[in-house]
């Protein structure tokens, strides 16, 4: 039996940045051939690592922990400059930060922050893994990495807000890939082609998704059009691939 005839377990990120992909997954005939779950980025990676999912929109940093991974499409969550949903929020300027709380939903963004602290900002803060509700404890010289929809909602609430994707481009001149569609095993070519077409269906229905999400998230209605159409990039090209590879090289050096 081909893979396409089996239920393929797919883990998709639940944030606004993935709504176009989700539209495709829910409105393409492939929906009858998959078991779809909505998770935060760390959960997507964990499901792929322990075999609870066959395909995931996984944080790039997790690729170092997935043996024999396969990036099955050029579709991604990326940014070529400011992304607005992956932020370091602080009450003080970057050089005064002493502690950084790390978003518990993130793998890639917290590692990106560490790279930027070392190589761009030249600071040496204490990093602490955070628990739910940590956003309320940002104060004094304690800053925090916040990702996803929560970051969008907090954009105008702090004196200092550092965009991690924009800072990466400042450091390297390259765009940044936060997550890519990855499998933990070889999949049937027909299914992979269908899956890519599914994601394209979502990307080609921007207006429908914007209308849907503006109605669902009225507090973010003023941000969503620019965010989905301009801040985010959903297809990797050669520059994005170079950015992805450079980030993984920097992580490997930190690990080793």
N, C-alpha and C positions, 0 to 999 in steps of 0.2 A: 504494500500500500504506500502511495506517495505521501510525503510529509504534508502536502496540501490537503489531503483527505483526513488528516488527523487534526484534533484540536491542538493548536500551537498556543502555548501560554505566553502572553505578551504583557509586560509590565510597562506602563506609561506613566510619566510624571504627571501629577495632579495639578500643577501650577498653570496660571494663565499662559505662560510661554509655550505650553504644549497643546493648547486648545485647537489649533489648526490641525495638528496630527490626530488629535482625538476625534475631530469632526470626520476625517477620512476613515478612521478605524470603525466609527459607528455607522457610517453611511455607505460604505463600499460592501459589495457582496462577500468580501473576505470576513466580514463580521460573523458569518456562520461557521467559519473555520478556525476561529480563535477563542481563547478564554482571556478576556481583558481584565486587568486589574489596574487601579489607579493608586499610585504610591508616591511618597516623596523620594528625592534622588537617592539618598542612602539606601532606602528600602529596595529601589530598583536594582541597585548593585548587589545587595545582599541576596536577593532572589535569584539573580543570575549566577552568583558565586556558589550558592548551595543547591542549585538545581530546581528551585521552585518556579522558575520561569525559563523559557527557551529563548526569548528575545526581550531585551530591555532598552529603554532610553537611558543609558547609564552614564554617570559622571565619568569624565575622561580619566580622572585620577584612579578610578577603580580598575582600569584596564590592566594595570600592573599586577593585579591580584586575581585576574581571570585567566587561567591557563588556556592557551590555544583559542583565544577569542577571535571572532570574525566580525568586522564592521561590514554590514550587509547593504548599506546604501550611503549615498553622500548626504542624506538628510541629517540635520543636526540642530542643536540649540547653540548658537554662536553670536558673536558681536564683533564688529569692526570699529571699536571705539566704545563710548559709554553704553551700558546696557540698562542701567537704572534699577535693576532687580537683584543685583549682587553688590552689596554695599558694606563699607566699614563706617559705622556711625559713631560719632564721638562728641563730647562736650568741649574738648580741648583740641588744639592743633596737633597734627600727627607727631611732631617731635616731643610732645608732652605726654603722649600715651604711655602708660606703664603696664597695663593689663589688657589683653584682648580676649573676649569671650567668643568661642567658636560655635557656630550654628550646628545644632545636633542633627539637622536634616541634610547636612552638606558633607561632601568628601572633597570635591574639586575646589570649591570656593575657599575653604579653610586652608588648603595647601597653597592655593594661589596667593592668599594673604601672607602666608609665611615667606614665600618667594619675594613678594613685593617689599616686605619689611626688611629683608636682607639686602636686596639688590637695588631697590629704588629709594626707599625712605630712610634706609640706614638707621633703623631703630631695633632695639632688642627687648621687646615686651615679654611679659609672662603670658603664655597661652593657656587658657582654661577651657575644657570641654563644658558646654553649657547644657542646661536642662530647659524644658518648656517653661515659658514665662520669663526667660532671662532678659528679654528686651526691656523690661521695666527696671532692670538694675544698671542700665548704662548711665553712668554718672561720674563726675570727677575725672580722674585719669583712667577710668575703665571704659574702654570702647568695645564694640562688638561687630562681628560679621553677621549680617542678616541677609537671607536670600529669599527669592520667590515673591509671592503676593504680599507677604508681610513687609518686605523691603519697599515695595511700591507704595504701600499705605503710609510708610514712615518717612518718605522722602523729604517732607518739609518740616520735620519735627526736631531736627538736631542742628546745632550751630555748624558742625563740620560733617560732611558726608563725602566719602571717597569711593568713587566708582571703580571696582576692581578690574573690570574689562578695559575701561579707559586708561587705567594706570598700567595695565599690562602692555597696551599699545604704546604708551609713553616710554616704557622700558625697552621694548623689543622692536617696535615699528610694525608688529604683526597683529592680526586679529586673534581672537581667543575662541576656542571651542569648549563649551561647558559639558555637553553631553552628546553622545552619538548612538545610533541604533546598532546594537551589538547582539550577536548570538553566541552561545557557549558551545555550539557544535555546528557542523555543516548542515545546511538545510537544502531542501529540494530547490533547484534553480527556478522551476515554475512558481513555487511559492514566493521566493525572494522577489521575482519580477512583479508578482501580484502585490506584494507588500509595498514595494516602492511606488507602484501605481496608486495604492491606497493613500500613502502619504502625500503624493502629488494632488490627489483629489482634495485633500484638506487644504493644501496651500493655494489651490485655485479657487477656494471659496472664502476668501478673506472677508468680503462684505457680509456674508451670512454669519460668520463667526463674530465679527465686530458687533453686529446688531444683537446677537444672542448674548454676548458677554457684557455689552453696555447695559442691557436690561437686567442682567444678573448681578452686576457690580456697579451700581450707579455712582458710588463714591469714587470710582476709578475711571469714570466715563471720559474725563478730560485727558487722561493719560493713555488710554488703550490704543487709539488710532496710531499715534506716533510710536508707541512701544512695540506694537505688533508689526507695523509696516516699516519702521525705520531703525529702531534700536536693535531689534533681533534680526539675525540672519539664519536662514533655515537650510541652506545648501552649502556644503563644503566645496571650495575650489582649491587650487594649488596653494594659495597664500594661507588659507585656513589649515590645510594639512601641515604646512610648515610650522604654523603656530602651535598646532596640536603636538607635533613631534618635539618641538623645542621645550614645551612645558613638561612632557614626559621625561625628556632627558634631564631637565633640572630636578625633577622629583627623584629620578634614579640616583643622581649624585647625592641628594640629601639622604636617601635611604642607605646608600653604601658609604 
